[in-house]
Each structure stands twice: as structure tokens, then as C-alpha cells.
């Protein structure tokens, strides 16, 4: 089997002149890199905030166990994938270790758990049992004990989201200084520019994260990151390990081995990567014919299932394949006006 250092080649990655520069980094770019790191450090949640959120997770889990004894609450999304900003919302997923007979539906769980949390907590509780993905929305205003307040969504049996969180966490852990700095800066930049709201026709923070990883894996030459979904496993993998609901969720997740065995020859600084990212997506990415896929690189749009579906909700200007739900366009929310805002 191939070791992690033997990564697949990406024939399209050299397009547009995104090779590693080599030589000395100009002083102004060195200074910009330092400024970016110092800036991002200020955006990270404090130990107090992390501790409070974990206490909230444990409290909610303890309460939900009173109606579903085998229930466990897991953090997912930015709360757990290495790209969390301070004062960000919590995303929790409830998994049942023992399935009831007949099995409880997501809508039933949301209704029952919401009634319990309304009785037993001071949270403002808003159940959405009939949404595409049923969730409970909780909120708590700022107080002396929780100066930043709490906003929390609880979903049910969304195992795909947990695997997605592990995938992004692994990418963040391979080269944390460059990868986390780029993603966190772009998350705040897009928020300040008011271009990170799916409800207003612009891309979600999750979408920006996928674009950064796509850029670092498939555009930069040599790549800054390996393609975790293409690295071969070090042992035989059974279908139950590699699939959830019929979807392939395999990726190379041994972080310790990756850190020991995979070393990118790309030494571009954070500032160089950021400037190239903006240059690539403002000038060189082919929005008319390409799909950005961290799994497979540049995909032709006519091979992408959402494009072939003719669903008017997928008639967007930006196409980003979800890593595991490969028939879902993460950029479906982006309108033409949103793309050129």
C-alpha cells in the first residue's frame, strides 16, 4: 500500500500559474503573514467559552437521556472541526446507541426533546420538526455567567455531518498554522463584507471552508494538503466502516501518521496563499463549466448530479460538491447577484 507521502497527482493544479514561488518571501508579505496570524489568534474562543459550551452539551445530553437513555450528544460543524470563531453558535447531533422498536423518527425526537427542554431549562426553545433536517433551536441571552450568550442547534442521527466534521478537522490538523489561519480569516472577512449569508444569496462559511481546501489540494502546485479521500487505507476497510446510508465516507484519518509521513514541499507563506486564493477565484476559476470538489478536483459541470437534475433551486452561479453527499451543491444558495456582490 502507498504511504501518505505518495499522493496522487493533480494535472489541473498547474493551470493559472499557481506554482510554489521559491526564493525569499518579500518583506511586506512576511509582515502580512505575521499580521494575519496575530489577527486570527484574537478570533479564537477563550478557554472559558469552550468550557461553558462543553458544560451546556453535557447538561443537554443528561436531560435528553431521561427520554432516550442511550442518547449521546456530539458536537459537529465549526464547534468541532477546528475552524471555530469566538461567540459562534453550537451545533449538536443526537445519536442513539440503541435503536427503539419501532424506531423514533427525527420529527418525533425533535418534538419530544423540545417539550422536555422547555420544561427543564431557561433556554428559548424553537422546534423545527418538519424542516428538511429537523432540528431544535435553543438560545440563551448574555448574562453575568455567560457573557456571550448561547445559540445552539440540536439535530438527530445526522451521522454524515459527524464524518464531515472529522474530515475537516483532519485537514485543519495537518498544517494548522496555514490552513486554520486562511479559513478563519476568510470566515470573518466574508462576514464583515456581508457575503456569508445563504439567506441573502451568498456562500455559507462551510462553503468558504471547502473552497480553501479545494484550492490547497487541487490548485496549488505542489499541493499544500494531500487529498485525504484518495489516499489508500493502510488496512482492509469493511463496507460498514466506509459507508453511511449508502454514501462513501472513507478518508485517511490517521493524523499522527499524516504528520510524520506527509510533508508538503510547498512552502508558500500564509499571505502568498491568501493572495493566490483571491486571484484564483476572482480571475481564473471557470464558474461557467467547473465544479469545485475536494474529493475529485475540477469536475465538469455536466457530470454533476445537481446540474443534471434541472432543479430550479440548483440553477446557481457557483458549484461546490459536498465531500460525502456528492449529489448536493453546497453553492446552490449563491445567486448571480450574490456572486458579484
VOBA-1610 file (N, C-alpha, C; in pm, whole numbers, padded with zeros to 5 digits, always signed):
BEGIN
Unk+00084-00120+00000Unk+00000+00000+00000Unk+00087+00125+00000Unk+00035+00227-00062Unk+00111+00352-00069Unk+00110+00424+00064Unk+00224+00479+00100Unk+00229+00563+00220Unk+00170+00699+00190Unk+00131+00777+00293Unk+00070+00906+00269Unk+00156+00999+00184Unk+00286+00984+00184Unk+00370+01075+00106Unk+00354+01052-00044Unk+00300+00936-00083Unk+00281+00907-00224Unk+00141+00949-00266Unk+00122+01079-00282Unk-00010+01132-00309Unk-00037+01133-00459Unk-00165+01131-00499Unk-00198+01133-00640Unk-00162+01267-00702Unk-00132+01266-00831Unk-00104+01391-00898Unk-00233+01459-00938Unk-00226+01591-00960Unk-00342+01669-00996Unk-00307+01746-01122Unk-00341+01693-01240Unk-00295+01753-01364Unk-00343+01895-01384Unk-00455+01934-01320Unk-00506+02069-01341Unk-00447+02170-01244Unk-00369+02123-01146Unk-00325+02213-01041Unk-00225+02316-01089Unk-00158+02289-01203Unk-00059+02384-01250Unk-00120+02495-01335Unk-00250+02484-01366Unk-00312+02585-01450Unk-00316+02719-01379Unk-00291+02824-01453Unk-00305+02958-01396Unk-00183+03005-01322Unk-00073+02930-01322Unk+00049+02979-01261Unk+00050+02974-01111Unk-00011+02871-01048Unk-00016+02865-00902Unk+00091+02772-00849Unk+00211+02777-00910Unk+00325+02701-00863Unk+00384+02767-00739Unk+00453+02687-00658Unk+00530+02743-00547Unk+00636+02837-00603Unk+00647+02954-00543Unk+00737+03055-00596Unk+00884+03022-00575Unk+00919+02977-00456Unk+01060+02955-00424Unk+01127+03089-00396Unk+01247+03084-00343Unk+01320+03207-00314Unk+01268+03274-00188Unk+01318+03393-00162Unk+01282+03465-00040Unk+01146+03531-00056Unk+01069+03533+00053Unk+00940+03599+00054Unk+00964+03749+00074Unk+00902+03835-00007Unk+00920+03979+00011Unk+00883+04022+00152Unk+00955+04121+00208Unk+00930+04163+00347Unk+00786+04201+00375Unk+00719+04267+00279Unk+00580+04308+00307Unk+00488+04188+00319Unk+00518+04077+00248Unk+00436+03958+00262Unk+00468+03883+00391Unk+00593+03887+00435Unk+00628+03831+00566Unk+00551+03904+00675Unk+00549+04036+00666Unk+00477+04116+00766Unk+00327+04087+00762Unk+00273+04073+00639Unk+00130+04043+00628Unk+00098+03907+00690Unk+00185+03809+00670Unk+00162+03676+00730Unk+00158+03686+00883Unk+00253+03761+00940Unk+00253+03779+01086Unk+00124+03847+01132Unk+00080+03948+01058Unk-00042+04020+01095Unk-00164+03928+01088Unk-00169+03842+00986Unk-00281+03750+00973Unk-00288+03653+01091Unk-00172+03598+01129Unk-00169+03505+01243Unk-00210+03577+01371Unk-00155+03696+01394Unk-00189+03771+01516Unk-00337+03808+01517Unk-00391+03841+01401Unk-00532+03877+01392Unk-00622+03758+01422Unk-00588+03643+01365Unk-00672+03524+01382Unk-00669+03475+01527Unk-00555+03488+01594Unk-00547+03446+01734Unk-00653+03517+01818Unk-00681+03641+01786Unk-00781+03718+01860Unk-00924+03671+01832Unk-00942+03593+01727Unk-01075+03546+01690Unk-01112+03415+01755Unk-01014+03348+01817Unk-01038+03215+01872Unk-01118+03222+02002Unk-01202+03122+02028Unk-01278+03121+02154Unk-01185+03106+02274Unk-01222+03170+02383Unk-01143+03160+02506Unk-01164+03023+02570Unk-01075+02989+02664Unk-01092+02862+02737Unk-01223+02863+02814Unk-01261+02980+02864Unk-01387+02990+02939Unk-01505+02958+02848Unk-01504+03013+02727Unk-01614+02987+02634Unk-01621+02839+02598Unk-01506+02779+02569Unk-01503+02636+02535Unk-01557+02553+02651Unk-01517+02589+02773Unk-01561+02515+02891Unk-01712+02528+02913Unk-01764+02650+02897Unk-01908+02672+02914Unk-01987+02593+02811Unk-01942+02593+02687Unk-02013+02519+02583Unk-02012+02369+02609Unk-01901+02319+02661Unk-01896+02177+02694Unk-01990+02146+02810Unk-01999+02235+02909Unk-02095+02217+03019Unk-02238+02215+02967Unk-02268+02302+02871Unk-02402+02306+02812Unk-02430+02175+02739Unk-02332+02126+02663Unk-02351+01999+02592Unk-02382+01885+02690Unk-02305+01879+02799Unk-02326+01773+02898Unk-02463+01785+02964Unk-02505+01909+02995Unk-02638+01930+03055Unk-02748+01882+02961Unk-02741+01922+02835Unk-02843+01883+02739Unk-02844+01732+02719Unk-02727+01671+02715Unk-02720+01526+02699Unk-02784+01455+02819Unk-02754+01506+02938Unk-02811+01444+03059Unk-02964+01452+03059Unk-03018+01565+03014Unk-03163+01580+03010Unk-03225+01490+02904Unk-03165+01484+02786Unk-03221+01404+02678Unk-03216+01255+02712Unk-03117+01214+02792Unk-03110+01074+02834Unk-03231+01032+02917Unk-03302+01128+02976Unk-03421+01093+03055Unk-03535+01045+02966Unk-03533+01080+02837Unk-03637+01029+02746Unk-03581+00926+02647Unk-03449+00932+02624Unk-03382+00833+02537Unk-03252+00792+02607Unk-03257+00687+02692Unk-03141+00653+02776Unk-03011+00627+02701Unk-03018+00583+02575Unk-02895+00553+02502Unk-02844+00673+02422Unk-02908+00790+02440Unk-02872+00906+02359Unk-02735+00961+02397Unk-02662+01008+02296Unk-02538+01082+02316Unk-02541+01206+02228Unk-02491+01317+02281Unk-02484+01441+02204Unk-02340+01466+02162Unk-02319+01485+02033Unk-02186+01512+01979Unk-02183+01649+01913Unk-02074+01721+01935Unk-02054+01847+01865Unk-02013+01819+01721Unk-02061+01904+01631Unk-02016+01893+01492Unk-02011+02034+01432Unk-01973+02042+01305Unk-01959+02173+01242Unk-01840+02248+01301Unk-01846+02380+01296Unk-01731+02460+01339Unk-01698+02441+01486Unk-01796+02400+01567Unk-01770+02375+01708Unk-01662+02270+01727Unk-01649+02179+01629Unk-01558+02065+01647Unk-01462+02041+01532Unk-01469+02120+01425Unk-01385+02088+01309Unk-01255+02167+01302Unk-01226+02248+01406Unk-01101+02324+01407Unk-01111+02462+01349Unk-01232+02504+01307Unk-01249+02634+01244Unk-01352+02719+01319Unk-01350+02713+01451Unk-01448+02786+01531Unk-01399+02927+01561Unk-01488+03024+01546Unk-01464+03161+01590Unk-01528+03182+01726Unk-01477+03279+01802Unk-01537+03306+01932Unk-01682+03354+01914Unk-01763+03323+02012Unk-01905+03360+02016Unk-01985+03296+01903Unk-01934+03186+01848Unk-02008+03120+01740Unk-02115+03027+01797Unk-02210+02991+01712Unk-02318+02902+01754Unk-02266+02760+01776Unk-02341+02685+01857Unk-02311+02544+01877Unk-02399+02459+01786Unk-02340+02351+01732Unk-02416+02252+01656Unk-02398+02117+01724Unk-02508+02056+01762Unk-02503+01927+01831Unk-02587+01825+01754Unk-02543+01701+01759Unk-02615+01591+01694Unk-02642+01483+01797Unk-02765+01439+01806Unk-02802+01332+01897Unk-02800+01199+01824Unk-02721+01106+01876Unk-02717+00969+01823Unk-02771+00874+01929Unk-02846+00775+01884Unk-02896+00671+01974Unk-02810+00547+01957Unk-02750+00500+02068Unk-02667+00381+02062Unk-02751+00254+02055Unk-02876+00262+02105Unk-02970+00150+02097Unk-03096+00202+02028Unk-03130+00142+01915Unk-03247+00186+01840Unk-03373+00128+01904Unk-03474+00214+01919Unk-03602+00168+01973Unk-03679+00091+01866Unk-03778+00018+01906Unk-03860-00059+01813Unk-04008-00031+01842Unk-04078+00039+01754Unk-04032+00091+01625Unk-03937+00209+01644Unk-03847+00234+01548Unk-03750+00344+01564Unk-03818+00479+01568Unk-03767+00567+01651Unk-03821+00702+01661Unk-03774+00783+01540Unk-03861+00864+01485Unk-03824+00947+01370Unk-03758+01076+01421Unk-03689+01144+01330Unk-03626+01271+01367Unk-03730+01372+01411Unk-03845+01375+01346Unk-03951+01471+01383Unk-04004+01442+01523Unk-04024+01313+01554Unk-04071+01275+01688Unk-03970+01315+01794Unk-03841+01288+01765Unk-03738+01325+01861Unk-03738+01475+01887Unk-03746+01554+01782Unk-03744+01700+01798Unk-03861+01747+01883Unk-03979+01694+01859Unk-04098+01734+01936Unk-04082+01695+02082Unk-04044+01571+02110Unk-04033+01523+02248Unk-03922+01596+02324Unk-03806+01610+02261Unk-03694+01675+02329Unk-03721+01823+02351Unk-03788+01888+02257Unk-03818+02031+02273Unk-03911+02053+02391Unk-04012+01967+02407Unk-04103+01979+02521Unk-04028+01964+02653Unk-03935+01868+02657Unk-03855+01847+02777Unk-03769+01969+02809Unk-03700+02023+02708Unk-03608+02134+02731Unk-03683+02262+02768Unk-03805+02277+02718Unk-03887+02392+02758Unk-03924+02384+02906Unk-03950+02262+02953Unk-03987+02244+03094Unk-03868+02259+03187Unk-03752+02207+03148Unk-03642+02188+03241Unk-03530+02292+03232Unk-03533+02379+03133Unk-03424+02476+03118Unk-03478+02617+03098Unk-03387+02712+03100Unk-03424+02852+03075Unk-03400+02893+02930Unk-03366+02796+02847Unk-03345+02825+02706Unk-03475+02868+02639Unk-03463+02957+02544Unk-03572+02980+02448Unk-03565+02865+02348Unk-03674+02792+02332Unk-03674+02669+02254Unk-03765+02685+02131Unk-03710+02656+02015Unk-03788+02662+01891Unk-03769+02532+01814Unk-03867+02440+01822Unk-03854+02315+01747Unk-03892+02335+01601Unk-03817+02269+01513Unk-03849+02270+01368Unk-03858+02125+01323Unk-03966+02055+01363Unk-03973+01910+01339Unk-03994+01872+01193Unk-04042+01965+01111Unk-04076+01929+00974Unk-03986+01999+00872Unk-03871+02051+00919Unk-03772+02106+00827Unk-03706+01992+00749Unk-03631+02027+00640Unk-03562+01922+00561Unk-03475+01838+00652Unk-03404+01904+00746Unk-03332+01835+00851Unk-03391+01884+00983Unk-03478+01805+01047Unk-03544+01851+01170Unk-03443+01886+01279Unk-03461+02001+01343Unk-03370+02045+01448Unk-03448+02117+01559Unk-03380+02133+01671Unk-03427+02219+01780Unk-03331+02337+01790Unk-03384+02458+01787Unk-03302+02577+01802Unk-03317+02629+01945Unk-03203+02643+02014Unk-03202+02692+02151Unk-03125+02823+02157Unk-03169+02911+02244Unk-03093+03035+02264Unk-03105+03080+02409Unk-02999+03145+02455Unk-02992+03199+02591Unk-02925+03335+02580Unk-02988+03440+02628Unk-02927+03574+02614Unk-02803+03588+02702Unk-02717+03683+02670Unk-02598+03707+02754Unk-02636+03736+02899Unk-02550+03690+02990Unk-02571+03715+03133Unk-02435+03729+03199Unk-02435+03752+03329Unk-02307+03765+03401Unk-02228+03635+03396Unk-02299+03520+03398Unk-02231+03391+03393Unk-02191+03351+03251Unk-02271+03392+03153Unk-02243+03359+03012Unk-02247+03490+02933Unk-02139+03565+02936Unk-02140+03699+02876Unk-02163+03699+02726Unk-02136+03587+02659Unk-02153+03581+02514Unk-02286+03517+02475Unk-02367+03471+02573Unk-02491+03404+02540Unk-02465+03268+02476Unk-02573+03198+02446Unk-02563+03066+02382Unk-02667+03057+02271Unk-02624+03011+02157Unk-02716+02974+02048Unk-02677+02834+02004Unk-02774+02746+01998Unk-02742+02604+01977Unk-02850+02537+01892Unk-02808+02458+01795Unk-02899+02375+01716Unk-02872+02229+01750Unk-02979+02153+01773Unk-02967+02010+01801Unk-03038+01933+01690Unk-02964+01847+01622Unk-03021+01760+01521Unk-03024+01617+01569Unk-03067+01525+01484Unk-03089+01387+01524Unk-03036+01291+01419Unk-02945+01202+01461Unk-02893+01094+01377Unk-02832+01144+01246Unk-02769+01260+01249Unk-02704+01313+01129Unk-02558+01266+01127Unk-02540+01136+01103Unk-02407+01076+01110Unk-02315+01127+01000Unk-02372+01164+00887Unk-02292+01217+00779Unk-02224+01348+00820Unk-02296+01431+00896Unk-02239+01558+00941Unk-02122+01534+01036Unk-02128+01429+01116Unk-02019+01400+01208Unk-01894+01356+01131Unk-01913+01276+01025Unk-01798+01235+00942Unk-01740+01355+00868Unk-01826+01442+00822Unk-01780+01564+00756Unk-01695+01649+00850Unk-01739+01658+00975Unk-01664+01732+01076Unk-01526+01671+01097Unk-01519+01537+01104Unk-01390+01470+01122Unk-01298+01496+01002Unk-01355+01497+00881Unk-01274+01522+00761Unk-01211+01661+00767Unk-01291+01763+00797Unk-01237+01900+00802Unk-01138+01915+00917Unk-01166+01849+01031Unk-01074+01855+01144Unk-00937+01796+01106Unk-00939+01686+01028Unk-00814+01624+00988Unk-00736+01716+00895Unk-00804+01778+00800Unk-00736+01875+00713Unk-00676+01990+00795Unk-00751+02040+00893Unk-00701+02151+00975Unk-00579+02109+01056Unk-00575+01982+01097Unk-00467+01936+01185Unk-00337+01910+01111Unk-00342+01890+00978Unk-00220+01858+00903Unk-00124+01977+00899Unk-00180+02096+00875Unk-00098+02218+00864Unk-00176+02330+00931Unk-00189+02325+01065Unk-00283+02414+01134Unk-00254+02562+01115Unk-00127+02602+01112Unk-00100+02745+01102Unk-00151+02803+00971Unk-00121+02737+00861Unk-00163+02791+00732Unk-00312+02767+00705Unk-00359+02645+00728Unk-00497+02610+00692Unk-00597+02683+00783Unk-00577+02675+00913Unk-00672+02741+01004Unk-00670+02892+00988Unk-00552+02949+00969Unk-00544+03094+00953Unk-00620+03139+00830Unk-00601+03070+00719Unk-00671+03107+00595Unk-00823+03096+00613Unk-00869+02985+00667Unk-01014+02963+00680Unk-01076+03063+00777Unk-01013+03081+00892Unk-01071+03171+00992Unk-01071+03316+00944Unk-00963+03357+00877Unk-00961+03493+00823Unk-01073+03511+00720Unk-01088+03415+00629Unk-01190+03428+00525Unk-01331+03423+00583Unk-01351+03347+00689Unk-01482+03344+00753Unk-01518+03482+00807Unk-01423+03546+00876Unk-01452+03678+00930Unk-01458+03783+00819Unk-01368+03774+00722Unk-01369+03868+00610Unk-01504+03865+00538Unk-01554+03744+00509Unk-01681+03732+00437Unk-01797+03782+00523Unk-01787+03762+00654Unk-01891+03813+00743Unk-01891+03965+00745Unk-01772+04026+00755Unk-01763+04172+00755Unk-01809+04232+00622Unk-01783+04160+00513Unk-01824+04206+00380Unk-01970+04173+00349Unk-02036+04104+00443Unk-02176+04064+00428Unk-02197+03975+00305Unk-02104+03880+00287Unk-02117+03785+00177Unk-02105+03641+00231Unk-02163+03616+00347Unk-02161+03480+00403Unk-02299+03439+00452Unk-02403+03481+00379Unk-02539+03451+00421Unk-02615+03379+00310Unk-02638+03248+00323Unk-02717+03177+00222Unk-02856+03238+00203Unk-02910+03298+00310Unk-03044+03357+00300Unk-03046+03480+00211Unk-02929+03538+00187Unk-02921+03657+00103Unk-02843+03630-00026Unk-02835+03503-00064Unk-02778+03469-00194Unk-02628+03461-00198Unk-02561+03452-00082Unk-02416+03440-00081Unk-02376+03308-00012Unk-02248+03280-00013Unk-02198+03148+00028Unk-02190+03135+00180Unk-02215+03015+00229Unk-02203+02987+00373Unk-02057+02976+00414Unk-02031+02986+00545Unk-01895+02966+00596Unk-01842+02828+00560Unk-01929+02729+00563Unk-01890+02593+00523Unk-01844+02591+00377Unk-01912+02663+00292Unk-01873+02671+00152Unk-01736+02734+00134Unk-01708+02842+00209Unk-01575+02904+00201Unk-01467+02806+00248Unk-01497+02729+00352Unk-01400+02631+00402Unk-01367+02528+00294Unk-01469+02478+00224Unk-01445+02382+00116Unk-01364+02444+00003Unk-01388+02571-00029Unk-01311+02636-00135Unk-01164+02647-00097Unk-01135+02678+00030Unk-00996+02686+00074Unk-00927+02550+00059Unk-00994+02445+00105Unk-00933+02312+00097Unk-00916+02269-00048Unk-01017+02294-00131Unk-01006+02266-00274Unk-00885+02337-00334Unk-00867+02463-00300Unk-00756+02542-00352Unk-00621+02485-00307Unk-00611+02447-00180Unk-00484+02397-00127Unk-00450+02256-00175Unk-00553+02178-00209Unk-00530+02041-00256Unk-00514+02035-00408Unk-00598+02107-00480Unk-00609+02086-00625Unk-00559+02201-00712Unk-00534+02317-00655Unk-00490+02431-00736Unk-00342+02460-00714Unk-00301+02467-00589Unk-00159+02495-00560Unk-00072+02380-00611Unk+00043+02417-00666Unk+00134+02318-00722Unk+00276+02349-00673Unk+00333+02260-00588Unk+00275+02136-00536Unk+00166+02165-00432Unk+00080+02066-00406Unk-00031+02087-00313Unk+00019+02119-00172Unk-00058+02200-00102Unk-00030+02228+00039Unk-00082+02114+00126Unk-00191+02049+00081Unk-00254+01940+00156Unk-00269+01818+00066Unk-00266+01698+00126Unk-00295+01578+00047Unk-00446+01565+00026Unk-00486+01483-00068Unk-00627+01453-00088Unk-00664+01335+00000Unk-00723+01362+00115Unk-00749+01257+00214Unk-00847+01151+00164Unk-00934+01187+00070Unk-01031+01089+00021Unk-00973+00999-00088Unk-00852+01030-00134Unk-00788+00948-00236Unk-00669+00868-00183Unk-00617+00904-00064Unk-00509+00824-00007Unk-00561+00684+00026Unk-00486+00579-00006Unk-00533+00443+00019Unk-00527+00410+00168Unk-00619+00327+00216Unk-00614+00285+00357Unk-00494+00197+00383Unk-00451+00193+00509Unk-00337+00112+00548Unk-00377-00030+00588Unk-00508-00057+00586Unk-00559-00190+00616Unk-00690-00207+00541Unk-00738-00330+00526Unk-00867-00351+00458Unk-00981-00282+00534Unk-01068-00216+00461Unk-01180-00143+00519Unk-01311-00211+00480Unk-01393-00244+00579Unk-01520-00310+00551Unk-01623-00207+00503Unk-01726-00252+00431Unk-01830-00160+00385Unk-01898-00084+00498Unk-01913-00148+00615Unk-01978-00079+00727Unk-01892+00037+00778Unk-01761+00026+00765Unk-01672+00135+00805Unk-01668+00247+00702Unk-01686+00212+00577Unk-01663+00307+00468Unk-01790+00374+00419Unk-01907+00327+00465Unk-02031+00382+00412Unk-02128+00418+00523Unk-02204+00525+00499Unk-02316+00565+00583Unk-02432+00596+00491Unk-02542+00525+00509Unk-02661+00545+00425Unk-02626+00535+00276Unk-02537+00442+00243Unk-02502+00420+00104Unk-02402+00518+00047Unk-02349+00609+00128Unk-02254+00709+00079Unk-02114+00671+00127Unk-02017+00690+00039Unk-01878+00658+00070Unk-01821+00768+00160Unk-01786+00733+00284Unk-01732+00832+00377Unk-01586+00801+00414Unk-01521+00716+00332Unk-01381+00684+00363Unk-01293+00807+00342Unk-01202+00829+00434Unk-01089+00920+00413Unk-00977+00878+00507Unk-00856+00917+00476Unk-00740+00881+00558Unk-00740+00972+00681Unk-00763+00914+00799Unk-00786+00995+00918Unk-00682+00976+01028Unk-00571+00910+00996Unk-00466+00891+01096Unk-00379+01017+01101Unk-00414+01110+01187Unk-00347+01240+01192Unk-00201+01225+01231Unk-00172+01140+01327Unk-00032+01122+01370Unk+00054+01071+01255Unk+00002+00973+01181Unk+00079+00920+01068Unk+00094+01025+00958Unk-00009+01102+00933Unk+00000+01207+00832Unk+00107+01310+00870Unk+00110+01348+00997Unk+00209+01447+01040Unk+00351+01392+01028Unk+00368+01260+01048Unk+00501+01201+01039Unk+00544+01177+00895Unk+00448+01136+00810Unk+00483+01083+00679Unk+00455+01177+00563Unk+00367+01274+00584Unk+00331+01361+00471Unk+00382+01501+00498Unk+00473+01545+00415Unk+00529+01680+00428Unk+00519+01749+00293Unk+00442+01855+00286Unk+00426+01925+00160Unk+00554+02000+00123Unk+00599+01987-00002Unk+00713+02068-00045Unk+00675+02214-00072Unk+00546+02243-00061Unk+00501+02381-00085Unk+00526+02464+00041Unk+00611+02564+00029Unk+00647+02648+00144Unk+00590+02789+00134Unk+00489+02809+00049Unk+00428+02941+00037Unk+00382+02990+00174Unk+00400+03117+00197Unk+00356+03177+00324Unk+00205+03194+00324Unk+00151+03223+00442Unk+00006+03244+00455Unk-00039+03358+00364Unk+00037+03466+00361Unk-00003+03581+00279Unk+00000+03546+00130Unk+00101+03472+00087Unk+00107+03431-00054Unk-00013+03343-00089Unk-00047+03250-00002Unk-00162+03163-00027Unk-00291+03243-00032Unk-00307+03339+00058Unk-00429+03420+00061Unk-00442+03501-00068Unk-00335+03565-00111Unk-00339+03644-00233Unk-00369+03557-00355Unk-00307+03438-00359Unk-00334+03347-00470Unk-00479+03298-00467Unk-00532+03275-00349Unk-00673+03233-00336Unk-00765+03337-00396Unk-00746+03463-00358Unk-00830+03569-00413Unk-00811+03582-00564Unk-00687+03572-00609Unk-00660+03586-00752Unk-00726+03472-00831Unk-00717+03350-00777Unk-00771+03236-00849Unk-00922+03246-00862Unk-00992+03272-00752Unk-01139+03271-00758Unk-01197+03401-00814Unk-01118+03504-00827Unk-01166+03626-00892Unk-01133+03630-01040Unk-01036+03549-01084Unk-00989+03562-01221Unk-00985+03432-01300Unk-00946+03322-01236Unk-00911+03202-01311Unk-01009+03086-01299Unk-01083+03077-01191Unk-01177+02966-01177Unk-01287+02980-01281Unk-01318+02871-01349Unk-01419+02874-01455Unk-01557+02847-01395Unk-01626+02956-01360Unk-01758+02942-01298Unk-01861+02886-01396Unk-01837+02903-01526Unk-01934+02859-01624Unk-01937+02709-01647Unk-01825+02640-01621Unk-01820+02498-01657Unk-01765+02406-01548Unk-01713+02462-01438Unk-01642+02379-01339Unk-01718+02365-01208Unk-01697+02249-01146Unk-01743+02221-01010Unk-01620+02204-00923Unk-01615+02271-00808Unk-01504+02256-00714Unk-01534+02137-00623Unk-01446+02037-00627Unk-01465+01916-00547Unk-01336+01886-00471Unk-01341+01885-00338Unk-01220+01849-00265Unk-01190+01701-00280Unk-01290+01624-00318Unk-01273+01479-00338Unk-01206+01449-00472Unk-01247+01520-00578Unk-01205+01482-00713Unk-01142+01594-00793Unk-01129+01712-00736Unk-01067+01822-00807Unk-01165+01899-00891Unk-01124+01937-01013Unk-01209+02012-01104Unk-01300+01915-01178Unk-01431+01921-01152Unk-01526+01835-01221Unk-01600+01917-01327Unk-01627+01857-01444Unk-01710+01927-01542Unk-01853+01937-01489Unk-01913+02052-01508Unk-02046+02076-01451Unk-02149+01977-01503Unk-02137+01936-01631Unk-02239+01847-01686Unk-02230+01704-01632Unk-02126+01675-01550Unk-02119+01543-01485Unk-02171+01547-01342Unk-02211+01666-01295Unk-02251+01687-01156Unk-02401+01667-01144Unk-02442+01575-01055Unk-02582+01536-01046Unk-02678+01654-01027Unk-02651+01749-00936Unk-02744+01862-00922Unk-02763+01942-01050Unk-02657+01952-01133Unk-02668+02026-01259Unk-02760+01952-01356Unk-02752+01817-01355Unk-02834+01738-01446Unk-02979+01727-01401Unk-03007+01762-01274Unk-03142+01744-01220Unk-03242+01846-01270Unk-03193+01960-01321Unk-03280+02070-01365Unk-03368+02124-01254Unk-03328+02103-01130Unk-03399+02162-01017Unk-03371+02312-01017Unk-03475+02396-01023Unk-03450+02541-01029Unk-03372+02592-00910Unk-03378+02523-00796Unk-03301+02567-00679Unk-03152+02545-00699Unk-03116+02460-00798Unk-02976+02435-00826Unk-02925+02517-00945Unk-03006+02609-00992Unk-02963+02693-01103Unk-02879+02808-01053Unk-02769+02779-00989Unk-02688+02880-00923Unk-02567+02917-01009Unk-02490+03010-00958Unk-02371+03056-01028Unk-02243+02997-00972Unk-02253+02916-00868Unk-02135+02858-00806Unk-02165+02713-00770Unk-02074+02623-00809Unk-02098+02481-00792Unk-01986+02421-00708Unk-02023+02369-00590Unk-01927+02310-00498Unk-01984+02175-00454Unk-01911+02069-00479Unk-01957+01936-00439Unk-01934+01914-00290Unk-02037+01864-00221Unk-02018+01824-00082Unk-01928+01700-00080Unk-01836+01690+00017Unk-01739+01578+00015Unk-01802+01439+00020Unk-01911+01423+00091Unk-01974+01292+00105Unk-02111+01286+00037Unk-02192+01387+00055Unk-02321+01394-00015Unk-02292+01452-00153Unk-02235+01369-00241Unk-02180+01419-00367Unk-02288+01461-00467Unk-02415+01441-00433Unk-02523+01489-00518Unk-02580+01621-00466Unk-02507+01686-00374Unk-02554+01812-00317Unk-02458+01925-00354Unk-02513+02034-00403Unk-02434+02152-00438Unk-02433+02249-00320Unk-02318+02260-00254Unk-02305+02349-00138Unk-02325+02495-00180Unk-02299+02525-00307Unk-02315+02661-00356Unk-02452+02692-00413Unk-02550+02604-00389Unk-02681+02623-00451Unk-02749+02751-00405Unk-02709+02803-00291Unk-02771+02924-00238Unk-02720+03051-00307Unk-02611+03040-00383Unk-02545+03159-00438Unk-02616+03205-00565Unk-02670+03325-00561Unk-02733+03384-00678Unk-02628+03459-00762Unk-02668+03500-00880Unk-02576+03577-00965Unk-02539+03708-00894Unk-02639+03773-00834Unk-02610+03897-00761Unk-02518+03869-00644Unk-02540+03757-00574Unk-02455+03722-00461Unk-02312+03695-00502Unk-02295+03637-00623Unk-02161+03604-00669Unk-02080+03730-00700Unk-02147+03835-00749Unk-02077+03956-00789Unk-02095+04070-00692Unk-02138+04039-00569Unk-02155+04143-00467Unk-02023+04213-00438
//
